[in-house]
């Protein structure tokens, strides 16, 4: 994952999640999701991001269902951190934790 990502994207996504999941506008979240999907095409994470995008785009999905998707993304992201090194590894671990926490808060 780290080979396909840029530090700026990780930093901005981490900052957005730190401000609180409910403070994110759905349009901004969808834009971020699309950026990550593009970078991670063909991966399990990209597929899960697609599920989240549909859920946030008015798919009638409930908070707990969105929470489950976020928790799944958190787990997938934390797992992918193990395939990287250095600064990217720590940022991916942090992102995974934040996604999991956001998921738990909605469940």
Short mmCIF file of the C-alpha atoms (twelve columns), coordinates in Angstrom:
data_MODEL
# 
_entry.id   MODEL 
# 
loop_
_atom_site.group_PDB 
_atom_site.id 
_atom_site.type_symbol 
_atom_site.label_atom_id 
_atom_site.label_alt_id 
_atom_site.label_comp_id 
_atom_site.label_asym_id 
_atom_site.label_seq_id 
_atom_site.Cartn_x 
_atom_site.Cartn_y 
_atom_site.Cartn_z 
_atom_site.pdbx_PDB_model_num 
ATOM 1   C CA . UNK A 1   0.000   0.000  0.000  1 
ATOM 2   C CA . UNK A 2   2.752   2.473  0.867  1 
ATOM 3   C CA . UNK A 3   4.202   2.268  -2.631 1 
ATOM 4   C CA . UNK A 4   0.939   3.584  -4.019 1 
ATOM 5   C CA . UNK A 5   0.212   6.240  -1.475 1 
ATOM 6   C CA . UNK A 6   1.619   9.642  -0.837 1 
ATOM 7   C CA . UNK A 7   2.445   10.978 2.595  1 
ATOM 8   C CA . UNK A 8   0.227   14.000 2.000  1 
ATOM 9   C CA . UNK A 9   -2.806  11.773 1.435  1 
ATOM 10  C CA . UNK A 10  -2.096  9.817  4.607  1 
ATOM 11  C CA . UNK A 11  -1.607  12.989 6.629  1 
ATOM 12  C CA . UNK A 12  -4.788  14.644 5.361  1 
ATOM 13  C CA . UNK A 13  -6.868  11.506 5.914  1 
ATOM 14  C CA . UNK A 14  -5.490  11.077 9.431  1 
ATOM 15  C CA . UNK A 15  -6.186  14.749 10.206 1 
ATOM 16  C CA . UNK A 16  -9.755  14.456 8.917  1 
ATOM 17  C CA . UNK A 17  -10.447 11.390 11.067 1 
ATOM 18  C CA . UNK A 18  -8.888  13.000 14.133 1 
ATOM 19  C CA . UNK A 19  -11.374 15.861 13.823 1 
ATOM 20  C CA . UNK A 20  -14.160 13.339 14.321 1 
ATOM 21  C CA . UNK A 21  -15.987 11.149 11.862 1 
ATOM 22  C CA . UNK A 22  -19.267 13.017 12.244 1 
ATOM 23  C CA . UNK A 23  -17.603 16.352 11.456 1 
ATOM 24  C CA . UNK A 24  -16.783 15.203 7.922  1 
ATOM 25  C CA . UNK A 25  -19.144 16.334 5.200  1 
ATOM 26  C CA . UNK A 26  -20.305 13.337 3.148  1 
ATOM 27  C CA . UNK A 27  -19.179 15.055 -0.086 1 
ATOM 28  C CA . UNK A 28  -15.660 15.555 1.276  1 
ATOM 29  C CA . UNK A 29  -15.540 11.979 2.538  1 
ATOM 30  C CA . UNK A 30  -16.628 10.638 -0.872 1 
ATOM 31  C CA . UNK A 31  -13.949 12.732 -2.596 1 
ATOM 32  C CA . UNK A 32  -11.281 11.301 -0.282 1 
ATOM 33  C CA . UNK A 33  -12.626 7.786  -0.804 1 
ATOM 34  C CA . UNK A 34  -12.440 8.190  -4.590 1 
ATOM 35  C CA . UNK A 35  -8.835  9.359  -4.356 1 
ATOM 36  C CA . UNK A 36  -7.863  6.338  -2.261 1 
ATOM 37  C CA . UNK A 37  -9.815  3.977  -4.537 1 
ATOM 38  C CA . UNK A 38  -7.878  5.272  -7.517 1 
ATOM 39  C CA . UNK A 39  -4.536  4.722  -5.779 1 
ATOM 40  C CA . UNK A 40  -5.468  1.271  -4.469 1 
ATOM 41  C CA . UNK A 41  -7.259  -0.153 -7.498 1 
ATOM 42  C CA . UNK A 42  -7.542  -3.921 -7.521 1 
ATOM 43  C CA . UNK A 43  -7.055  -4.366 -3.771 1 
ATOM 44  C CA . UNK A 44  -9.377  -5.538 -1.020 1 
ATOM 45  C CA . UNK A 45  -9.176  -2.079 0.529  1 
ATOM 46  C CA . UNK A 46  -10.396 -0.468 -2.714 1 
ATOM 47  C CA . UNK A 47  -13.399 -2.807 -2.715 1 
ATOM 48  C CA . UNK A 48  -14.244 -1.925 0.887  1 
ATOM 49  C CA . UNK A 49  -13.849 1.765  0.068  1 
ATOM 50  C CA . UNK A 50  -16.392 1.244  -2.711 1 
ATOM 51  C CA . UNK A 51  -18.846 -0.155 -0.171 1 
ATOM 52  C CA . UNK A 52  -18.276 2.873  2.048  1 
ATOM 53  C CA . UNK A 53  -18.760 5.267  -0.864 1 
ATOM 54  C CA . UNK A 54  -22.108 3.656  -1.727 1 
ATOM 55  C CA . UNK A 55  -23.166 3.787  1.924  1 
ATOM 56  C CA . UNK A 56  -22.311 7.476  2.216  1 
ATOM 57  C CA . UNK A 57  -23.886 8.393  -1.118 1 
ATOM 58  C CA . UNK A 58  -27.396 7.842  0.113  1 
ATOM 59  C CA . UNK A 59  -27.579 4.091  -0.069 1 
ATOM 60  C CA . UNK A 60  -29.947 4.105  2.922  1 
ATOM 61  C CA . UNK A 61  -27.247 2.496  5.045  1 
ATOM 62  C CA . UNK A 62  -27.543 2.807  8.821  1 
ATOM 63  C CA . UNK A 63  -24.865 4.103  11.195 1 
ATOM 64  C CA . UNK A 64  -24.044 0.620  12.512 1 
ATOM 65  C CA . UNK A 65  -23.601 -0.698 8.948  1 
ATOM 66  C CA . UNK A 66  -21.255 2.185  8.118  1 
ATOM 67  C CA . UNK A 67  -19.456 1.483  11.396 1 
ATOM 68  C CA . UNK A 68  -18.888 -2.118 10.299 1 
ATOM 69  C CA . UNK A 69  -17.420 -0.976 6.979  1 
ATOM 70  C CA . UNK A 70  -15.117 1.485  8.771  1 
ATOM 71  C CA . UNK A 71  -14.016 -1.240 11.193 1 
ATOM 72  C CA . UNK A 72  -13.254 -3.532 8.255  1 
ATOM 73  C CA . UNK A 73  -11.227 -0.757 6.617  1 
ATOM 74  C CA . UNK A 74  -9.354  -0.188 9.864  1 
ATOM 75  C CA . UNK A 75  -8.426  -3.840 10.076 1 
ATOM 76  C CA . UNK A 76  -7.388  -4.015 6.419  1 
ATOM 77  C CA . UNK A 77  -5.307  -0.843 6.733  1 
ATOM 78  C CA . UNK A 78  -3.558  -2.034 9.893  1 
ATOM 79  C CA . UNK A 79  -2.757  -5.333 8.181  1 
ATOM 80  C CA . UNK A 80  -1.326  -3.529 5.160  1 
ATOM 81  C CA . UNK A 81  0.951   -1.528 7.474  1 
ATOM 82  C CA . UNK A 82  2.877   -4.729 8.088  1 
ATOM 83  C CA . UNK A 83  3.983   -4.735 4.456  1 
ATOM 84  C CA . UNK A 84  5.592   -1.291 4.680  1 
ATOM 85  C CA . UNK A 85  8.383   0.292  6.650  1 
ATOM 86  C CA . UNK A 86  9.414   3.575  8.175  1 
ATOM 87  C CA . UNK A 87  7.105   6.565  8.349  1 
ATOM 88  C CA . UNK A 88  4.480   4.979  6.104  1 
ATOM 89  C CA . UNK A 89  4.159   2.027  8.487  1 
ATOM 90  C CA . UNK A 90  3.445   4.207  11.500 1 
ATOM 91  C CA . UNK A 91  0.985   6.368  9.557  1 
ATOM 92  C CA . UNK A 92  -0.871  3.333  8.231  1 
ATOM 93  C CA . UNK A 93  -1.092  1.860  11.729 1 
ATOM 94  C CA . UNK A 94  -2.445  5.163  13.020 1 
ATOM 95  C CA . UNK A 95  -4.936  5.382  10.147 1 
ATOM 96  C CA . UNK A 96  -6.062  1.816  10.825 1 
ATOM 97  C CA . UNK A 97  -6.645  2.630  14.495 1 
ATOM 98  C CA . UNK A 98  -8.593  5.783  13.669 1 
ATOM 99  C CA . UNK A 99  -10.801 3.948  11.166 1 
ATOM 100 C CA . UNK A 100 -11.482 1.193  13.704 1 
ATOM 101 C CA . UNK A 101 -12.310 3.757  16.406 1 
ATOM 102 C CA . UNK A 102 -14.641 5.591  14.026 1 
ATOM 103 C CA . UNK A 103 -16.322 2.305  13.204 1 
ATOM 104 C CA . UNK A 104 -16.786 1.457  16.867 1 
ATOM 105 C CA . UNK A 105 -18.301 4.872  17.555 1 
ATOM 106 C CA . UNK A 106 -21.030 4.214  14.976 1 
ATOM 107 C CA . UNK A 107 -21.787 0.615  15.914 1 
# 
